[in-house]
Amino acid sequence: MNRRCLAALARVASTCLALLPASALADTFAAALTQGKPNLDARLRYEHIDTDPPYGLGITQNSADALTTRLRLGYTTAAWKGLDAQMEFSGTYALDDDHYQSTDNLKSRYPIVPDPGGESLNQAWLRYSGLPATAITLGRQRLAFDNQRFIGNVAWRQREQTFDAASLVTRSLPDTTLQYAYLSRVRSFRAFRMDPANAGVSCNADFACADTLGLDAHVLNLAWSARPELKLVAYGYWLDFDFDSAARRDTRTLGLRASGSAAVGPLQLGYAAEYADQQGIADSPAGTQADYRLIEFSAGGKRLTATLGHEVLGGDGAYGFQTPLATLHAFQGWVDLFVNTPAWGVRDDYAGLAVNVERIRLNAVWHRFEADSASLRYGEEWNLIATRPIGQRLGAGLKYGHYDGDARAPDAVRRSTTDKFWTWVEYKF
């Protein structure tokens, strides 16, 4: 399936609508519009970064401060003849952009807070749900598979990651969910520098930048679960980017994930185990190969939950396992020093403790990072978060991450000491 297939699907949809009686179309279209549902999401956030020493090309300042607000407004029509549609706009605004690098504001001397400003079309899709237990969606849309380790919408950033895609979700088989999508473009949460030598570096006046990346990708996810004790997921992700970089190569990833939970007395016990193999395709150079492993256990009750885990993104010194379309902030520490996997790979041993106190949710996580295929230590990280709902639609939070790099780490980024702090308030309707 390619871009011509997407255009053909759009023509078929238009033809089907044209064949319907004009009176029926007008009547039901008006009703669908008036009986739809609006959505509003407004978030005000402050982010502070402190690094010692500064790291990154052109960064000379130790600290950055970003006060931004995000407004997302959309409308989803009511269903008619199995069809509904959504249009959603998003705007991010800097209340003070003098002391941070947003990836496109050319403040390259400051550490990066990847929340570029401006307005954009966040979602615009047409969905058909007239088949049994099946939905087909065409257009710009939000996609999030499993725990978003491979495909996600990066909800943490002020600008969401969405995809120009044709997608299908069906639950027509018992206990089974099949998801497939063809992706022609990813609209990222940040701006990318269109320079192969420095594709991961923020924009400057000398290079063109873009917040969208063209690709020719097929993503397939098949999940089966008859009981809470076992959920099996098999997946395959074929990603062919129009613009490649060292951390965004063309790859094929095949994997299998098992997870589940069960009550044992007053405790709820949970587990997850996963393995994936990644190989280069299309324009990837020889040697693009690595694997992914995960094992995780949890135990908890009504107020307290503990988690232990071991995650490995393999690497051999030439290439490290990459997940360029993931919600990366949710993994390997909130300081975000491993969003691009080092060539030696990364092993993440972590332990977490979550506590509910009245209406406050507290969570602490400790990480130890090491290389996968060499005797190299990267560092350790502590993460702390507290969130609290305020009424039904309002919420607030505090979040902190501290990374302490090992003096023997192989690069300046992982040898650094970095602190990040966030506080926010968010309203959803």
N, C-alpha and C positions, 0 to 999 in steps of 0.2 A: 504493500500500500504506500502511495506517495502523495505529493501535493495535488496531482491531477485527480487522484481518487477522492480527495477531500472536496475538490471543486465539483466532481461528478455527484457526490452525495448531496451537496447544496442544490444542484440543479434538479435532482430527483425530488427533494423536499419541496422545492418551489413548484414543480409540475403537479405533485399531489395536491397541494393547496389550490392550484388553479382549476383543478377538475371538480372541486366542491361547488355546490350551488352558491351563488353570490349572496343570497339572502341569509342562508345559514351561516356563512362565513362572517358576515357583518354582525348578526345577532350574537353569536357565541364569542366572537372576538371582543366585542364591547364588554360582555359579561366577564370574560377572563381578565380583562384589564382592571375592571372596577372591583373584582373580588380577589385580587392578588394580595401579596403581603410585602410590606416594606421592611428593610433592615438598616440599622444604623449602628456603627461601632466607632466610638471616639476614645482616643487614648492620649494622655499627656504623660511624657516620660523624661526623666533626667538620667543621664549616663555619665559616669566619670571613669577615666582610665589613668593609671599611673604605672609607668614602666621604668626599670633600671637595669641596664642602660636602654636608651631608645633603640628600636629595631625597625627595619624596613627601609626600602630605598627612599632616600630623601628626607626621612623623619629625623628631626633634630631636637624636638621638644619631648620632655618626659611625660607630660600629662595632656589630657584632653577633657573637655566638658561640653556636653551636648544636651540642650533642652529643646525637645521637638514635640510636635503634636501630630496625630494622625486622625483623619476623618474618612470613614468609609460609608458610603450611602448607596443602597441598591433597592431594586424592586423585582419580585418574582411573580409572574402572572399566575392566575389559577389555571388548572388543567382544562383543556378542551380537546375532545377526541384523542386523548392520550398525549397531547402536546402541551408543554409549558415552556417558558423562557425567562431568563434573568438578564438584567443589565445592572452593573455595579461599578461605581466610580470610587476612586481613592485619591486622597491628597495628603501629602506629608509636608509639614512646614517647620522650618527652623526658627525658633524664637530668639536664638543667638547662635550664629554659625561662625563666630570669629575664632573659636578655640578647639576645632576638631576637623578632621578630614572625613568628608561624607562619601568619598570615592568619586564625586564629580564636581566638588566645589573648589578644586585647585588649591586647597590648603594643605599641601603635601608635607609641610614640616611637622604636622601634628599626627599623633596616633589615629588610627582609623575607627570611626563609628559608622558602620555601613548603612546609614539611613539618608539617602539622597532625597532632596526635596522635589516638589512638583506634583502636578495632577496627572492621572492616568486612568485608562479604562482597565479595571481590575478583572472583571468577568463580563462576558457577553455570549450567552449560549442558548441553543434551542435543544430541547429534550423531548424524546418520544418514549412513552411508557405504556404503549398499547399492547405490547406482547406480554405473555404471562411472566410475572416476576422478573421483568427485564427492563432496563432503561438504556437508551442510546442517546448520547449527548454530543453535539457538534458546536465547536466554538471555543472561545477563551474560558477556561474553567480551572477550578481548584481540584488538585489530585493529591491524595494521601493514601499510600499503600502500607498496610500493616503498621509497624511502629515508626514509619517514615525514615528508616535507615537508608533506603535507596531512592524513594520517590516521596517528596513532601512539599508542603506549602510555606515552610519557614515562617510560621505565625508569630514568632518572637520579634522579628524585625518590624519596623514601622511600615515598610512596603512589603506586601505579600508576594510570594512566588506563585505564578499561575502559568498555565500552558495553553497554547493554541493546539487543539487536539480534537480527534474523534475518539470517543470512548464508549465502552459497553460494559455494563454490569448485569449479570444474570444470576438468579437464585432458583432457576427452574428445576435443578436436580436436588434431591433431598440432602439436607445438611451441607450443601456445597455452594460456594460463591466463586464465580469466575469473573475476573476483571481483565479487560484488554483495552489498551489505548495506543493510538498512533499519534506521536508528537511531532509537530512541524516547527514549533518555536517555543522556547522558554522565556518568559518575561521575569527576570530575576529581581531580587530584592536590592541589588547593588548595580553599579555601573562597572563595566569591564573595559580595559584598555585594549584596543584592537592592534596590538603589537606583539607578534609571536614571541619575541625575546622577553617581554615583560607583561604577559597576559594577565597575571594575577595582581599587578600593581595598579594603584589608583590612577585616575586620569590626570593629565597635565595639558598645558597649552599646545604641546608639540604633537600629540597623538589623538586620533579620533577615538571616541568612546561610545558605548551603546549599553543599554540595560536589557536588550533582547539578544538571544542567540538562536540562530537557525539550526535545526537538526533534523535528521531523518531517523526516528526512533520507534521501536515497537516494545511495549512493556506488557507483560503477561503475568497474571497472579492467580493461582488456583488454590482455594482454601477449603478444607473439609473439617467439620467438627460436629460430632453427634452428642458429645458430652463435655462438660466443663473441664474434665481431667485431660483431654487431649484435643488439640487443634493442630492440624498439619497444613502447611503452606508450601507449595512448590512454585517457583517463580523463574522467569527468564526476562532479562532486560538487555535489549540490543540498542546501543546508543552510538549514533554516527553524527558528530558535530560538524557544522560548516566551518567553524573556526576552532582548531585544536590548540591545546597547550600541554605542558608537562603534567598538569593536574587535571586535565580534561581531555583525555585521549578517547578515541573510538574503541569501545569495548563491548564484549558479550559477557554477561554475568548470569550464571545458573546457580540456583540455591534451593535449599530445603530448610524449613524452620518447624520446630515442634514446641508447643507451649501448652500450659494448662494450670489448673488450680483445683484444690480439694480441701474440704473442711476436715480437720483432725482435732476433735475436742473443741476447745475455744479458739484454736488457731486456724487461719487460712494459709495453706502452704501453696506456693507457686513455683514454677520453673519455666525456663526457656532454653532451648539449644538450637544452634543454627550453624550451617556451613554453606559457603558459596565459593565458586571458582570463577575467576575473571581472566579473560583472554582478549588480546588485541584483535580488532577487525579493521577493515577499510584502510584508513591512512595511518594506523598505529605502527610504530617501528617494531622491529623484531625485539623480543624480550619483554613485551607487555604481557605479563602473566603474574598473578598473585592469588592468594586465597583469603577467605574470611572465616573466622570461628568465633562462636559465642557460647558461653554457658553461664546461666544466672539462676539463683535461688532466692526466694523470699519467704518470710514468715511474719504473720501479724494478726492483730485483733482489731477491736473497734477503734482504739486510740493510737496504737503503735505498730509500725511495720518496719522490719529490717530486711536489707537486701545485700547480697554478695554476688559479684560478677567478675568474669574474665572475658575480655573482648580482644581479638587480635585482627588487625588489618595487616596482612602479610607484606613483606618487602624483601628484596634480595640485594639491595645496594644500588640497583639500577632503576627499579620501579616499585612503587608502593600502591597497594589496593586503593582505588579511588571511588568515591560516591558523590559525584558532582551535582546530582539533582536531589540530594537528601535534605532533610531539616537538620543540618549539621550541628547547630547550637545545642541540640538535645543530647549530644553524645560527646564523650571524651573531654568533659569539663567545659564550664561556661565561659572561661577566659578565651576560648576559641583559638588555641595555638595549634590545633591538629585538624583544622578543617581541610587542609591539603596534607595528605598522608606523606611523611618523609619517605625517601627512597629505601631506607632500611626497615620500613614498616613501623608499627607501634603496637605494643602490648599494654592494655589498660586493665589493671587490677583495681576494683573499686568496691566500696562498702557504703551503704546508705542507711539512714534512719529517718523515718517520717513520723511525726507526732501530731495528733489533733488535740488542741487545747481550746475548749469552748468552740468558737467559730474560726479560730486561727489555725492554719495549716503550716507546720514547720517541717523543714526538710534539710538535712545535712548529708553531704556526700564527700568522701575522700577518694582520690585517685592517685595511683602510682604508675608512671609511664616509663616504659623501656622499649628499646628497639626489638624487632622480631628476630632478625637473623644476624645480629652482631651483639657483642657484649658492651652495649651502650645504654647508659641511663639518660633519660630526658629530664625528669623532675617529678614533683608531687604537686597536687592541687587540692584545695578545700573549697567547697561550694556550700553556701547557706542561702535559704530563701524562706520568707514568711509571707503568706497571702491571707486576705480576709475579705469575704463578701460584705458589702454594705447595702442591705436591702436586696431586692431581687435582680436588679440590673447593674448595680455599681460594685466595683471591686477595687482593691488597692493592694500594693505589694512592695516589699523590700527584697533585694537580692545582692549577693556578694560573692565574688570569686577571687581566690588568691593562688597564684601559681609561683612555685619556688623552683627555678631551674637548677639542674646539676652543673657544676663547674666543668665537668667532663663531657657535657652534651656536645654533639657534633656541629651545631650551628648556633649563631648568636640569638636567634629567636627562642630556642629551647634552653639556652643558658640564662635567660633573663629572669628577673623577678617582676611579676605583673599583678596588679590589683585592678579589679573592675567592680563598680558599684552602680546599682540602679534603684530608682524608686518611681512608682507610677500609680496612676489612677485611671480606670477604664470603665466606660459606660457602654452597655450593649442593649439593643432593642430589636 
